[in-house]
């Protein structure tokens, strides 16, 4: 299996994106709606990479 490593710039970009998402949720007039939107986007990204998300959900 091939191991992929992120560069420092890629790590910084990922963290900036995560921080931006959290800021959007925090500032949103409807936090539940924004949170659900962010979950949908993240789930789509994971599934595009072939990661099954159903096992990641908390019951």
Secondary structure in CASP SS format (residue, H / E / C, confidence):
PFRMAT SS
TARGET T0000
AUTHOR 0000-0000-0000
METHOD secondary structure of the structure
MODEL  1
X C 1.00
X C 1.00
X C 1.00
X C 1.00
X C 1.00
X C 1.00
X C 1.00
X H 1.00
X H 1.00
X H 1.00
X H 1.00
X H 1.00
X H 1.00
X H 1.00
X H 1.00
X H 1.00
X H 1.00
X H 1.00
X H 1.00
X H 1.00
X H 1.00
X H 1.00
X H 1.00
X H 1.00
X H 1.00
X H 1.00
X H 1.00
X C 1.00
X C 1.00
X C 1.00
X H 1.00
X H 1.00
X H 1.00
X H 1.00
X H 1.00
X H 1.00
X H 1.00
X H 1.00
X H 1.00
X H 1.00
X H 1.00
X H 1.00
X H 1.00
X H 1.00
X H 1.00
X H 1.00
X H 1.00
X H 1.00
X C 1.00
X C 1.00
X C 1.00
X C 1.00
X C 1.00
X H 1.00
X H 1.00
X H 1.00
X C 1.00
X C 1.00
X C 1.00
END
